[in-house]
């Protein structure tokens, strides 16, 4: 991605789109007073987050007993309620559905390919479903300190071990079929990308015609198989993005704040919420709404406005799909596929350079 001399000025940047992930499938309700359980509480949390400035809602659902729901009928009911309560909000369903252990001592597992494919059949349809790229470790405990975990289930041996050994499966066959089904249902794929390696995979999927839509993605800097919260990792990822990507920074625990501050300054977008972070200052809890409010303050201090719901939909290009590989590459800002008659790294010369 290219930066110009004026790229850091707010008048050249899009308004800030704030994603919020308030439902926290990796935590138990007893871990935080800010984790909603009932449908009414979950919907009210969405309303509160929207009123605070978030325009993208990352959706997971809980059972009445507080466990993470794997029942897609409950997702349908939740989506229906959310469409009524926050009609302008972009509804982004988490592609894992729920990876929380069912009972203490059980593994933290993502659901089967066939089950995750059923997200394309949700009614009402969400605007987006997230897609993990490439099978990978997801050891969130690698970056969660003792202070972070203190007073939560992640500070307990059985749960800590479950999340230490967690991984997700997202192989080529699954990704191709999943994107195909989502597109057929008019649902945008939102890529959750953990490193430049996985970004290359997305580009190859585009270049071979398996995805023809906007490049909308998160950089998921949670360590344990993903990039860690090193600014060098962030800048390398940015360097590798296509020019027109819609890019959001996602961190873990208190690293969320400095990473998101950098993202806001550079003109990108942010994600906050209890799923990623429970804390404000060290030792002090911060609700999802308080985290949103902090992003609003940082952005406004830099004179960058917060996106309205209508603006967020335009920025995210919700409902946009492309009809060819060439169009997808062009609209996202990638170079075209190599023309056999062209030469050079950038594939633009009509003849090879030869020595004089």
Beta strands, then each sheet from edge to edge (+ up, - down):
strand 1: 18-20
strand 2: 56-59
strand 3: 90-93
strand 4: 128-132
strand 5: 136-137
strand 6: 167-168
strand 7: 188-193
strand 8: 216-220
strand 9: 246-250
strand 10: 269-272
sheet 1: 1+ 2+ 3+ 4+ 7+ 8+ 9+ 10+ 1+
sheet 2: 5+ 6-
end
